[in-house]
Amino acid sequence: MILVKPTTPIDVRLELYRGIAIIHATDPLVSALAAEVSDDHERRCRRAGGRECEPMAACVLRAVQARRLYRPDDPGPDQLWLPSEVLGARGGGDGEDLAVLVGSVARALGVPFRIVWLDRRETGNPQSHVTVQLGRRRQPPGSSGDPDLAWAEPCIYDAALGEHPLAAAARVKARIRERITGR
């Protein structure tokens, strides 16, 4: 775990998150998850039988969401849990932890990623949110060009690749409200 001071500028935080995602792409737990994602993608492409296969990014997102790893941080300074801690002993993490995990798995599979900060003004909540975007196309190392990034919200378990995190949150809130009120 890394403690992040609340005064740390956002651009510095995002660089830290990206760097940790890149460094931990070779972690054994991340590598195992990446292998699982790759196998799942291969199976889905075989089943597509000549039709266009879904992007690897969708499989990355689904694999992390399926583990239901969202856990809020303890009170106090912001805690950044490493991907191996999220997948291992801690058994979860909050928004930035899951964004870093998704970035690590994506990196291990050659999928471009960007970690994104949604500030309080955007979210309408008292806290900001960190999420991730993934490339719809894999890119060989060192290649340049537009990676066609799509939203990949790991904290909302049924958010689709490309669905904006705030739209997914609004949809989930509406569904919960329907269950409670019947409307």
N, C-alpha and C positions, 0 to 999 in steps of 0.2 A: 504494500500500500504506500502511496505517495500522498502527503498532505499538500494541498494547494492553497496558498494564501488567498483570501478574498480580494486582496488588492492586486493580484496578478492580472495584467491586462489580457483582454480576450484573445488578441492575436497571439500572444505568448502561450496562453492555454491551448489554443488550437494547434499550434506547432508542437507543443509537448504531447498532446493526444495523438497527433499524426506520427510523431517519432516513435512513441511507445507502440503504436499499432504496427509500424514497419519492423521494429526490432523484435517484437514478439511473434511475428508471422512464422518463425521457425520453432517456436516453443512446442514441445511434444504434444501437449493437450490441444493446442491450436492446429497443429499438423494432423492430428487424428480427426478432429472435426472437419478440417478441409478435405481429407480423404473421404470421409463419409459424404460430404456435400458433392464431391466429384463423382462418386459412385451413384448417388441419387440422380444427379444431372444426366449421367450416361444412361441410366435406366429409363428416365423420362424421354430422352432423345430417341432411344430405340423404340419405345412405345409410340412415339410420334410418327414413326414409319414413313419418313420422307417429307412430312409436313415440317414447318419451321418449329424448332425446339425453343422452349422458353429460355431466357437468358440465365447464365450461371448465377447472376446477381440475385435472381428470384429464389434460387435454391439456397444461397447463402442466408438470405433474410429469413426464409422459412425455417431453416435449421436452427438458427438462434432463437427465433420466436417460439418454436416448438418446445424448447427447453424451459420456458417460462422462468427466466432468470432475473426478472426485475425485482430489486430489493432497494428500498431507500437507504441512503447513508444514515449513519448514526448522527445525533446532534453534534454540532461543533464545526471545526474547520472542514472544508470540502475534502473528501477522501477519494482518491483515484485508485481503484483496484485494478491490478494487472490482469490481462486475459487469463493467465493460468490460475489466478485466485478466484476469478469469476466462475470459471469452469470447474475449479477444484474445491478447496476447503471452504471458502466463503459461500459458494453455491449461488452466486448472483451478484448484481450490482445495479447502480442507478443509470440514468441516461448516458452520461459520458462514459461510464464503464462499458456499457453495452455497445455504444458507438465505436469505442476503441476495439472491442472484441470483434465486431462485424468488420471493421477495417483490417484487423489482423488476418481474419479468415479470407477476406477478399484479396489481400496482398499475397497470401500463400497460394492463391489460385490464379493470380494474374489479372484480377478484376480491379480496375481503377476505383478509387474511393476518395471522398472528401468529407471531413468531419465539419459539421455546421452548427453554429451557435444561433439559437432563436432567443432574442432578449425579451425582457418583460413586456415591452411595448407590443411586440408581435404576438406573444402568447396570451396576453390579457390576464396572466396569473402573477402572483407575487414573486415567483421564481422564474429564472430563465430555463431553457431546455437545450440540451446538446443531443444532436441526432447525426445521421450520416446519409450520404448519397453514394450510390454505387453506379458504376458504368454498366450499361446494358450489353456492351461488347467487351470481350477480353482483349487485352493489348499485350504484345510481346514486350519484354523489358527494353527500356530505352526508346520506345516509340513515342511519337508526339502526335498531336491532333486532338480533336474533340472526342472525349470518351463517352458522350451522350449520357450524362449523369441523371439518375432518377432517385427520388426520395426512397429511403429504406428505413422505416421507423421500427427499431427493435423492441421498444417498450410496450407497444400496443400489439397484442398477439395475433390479431387478424388484419393488421394494416398491410395493404398490398404494395408491391413494388410500384413506385410512381405516385402513390397517394401521399399528399402533403400531411405531415404529422398533425397539424391543427385540424384538418378535415377529418382525419381518422379519430382524433380525440372528440370532436363534435359528434361524429357518428356513434361512438361508443357511449357518450353521455346521453344521447337521445335514446339509445337502446335500453340503457339502465333506467332512465326516466320512464319509458314505456312499461318496463317490467314492474316498476313500483306503483305507478299510477293507473296502469291499464290504458293509457292514451298515448 
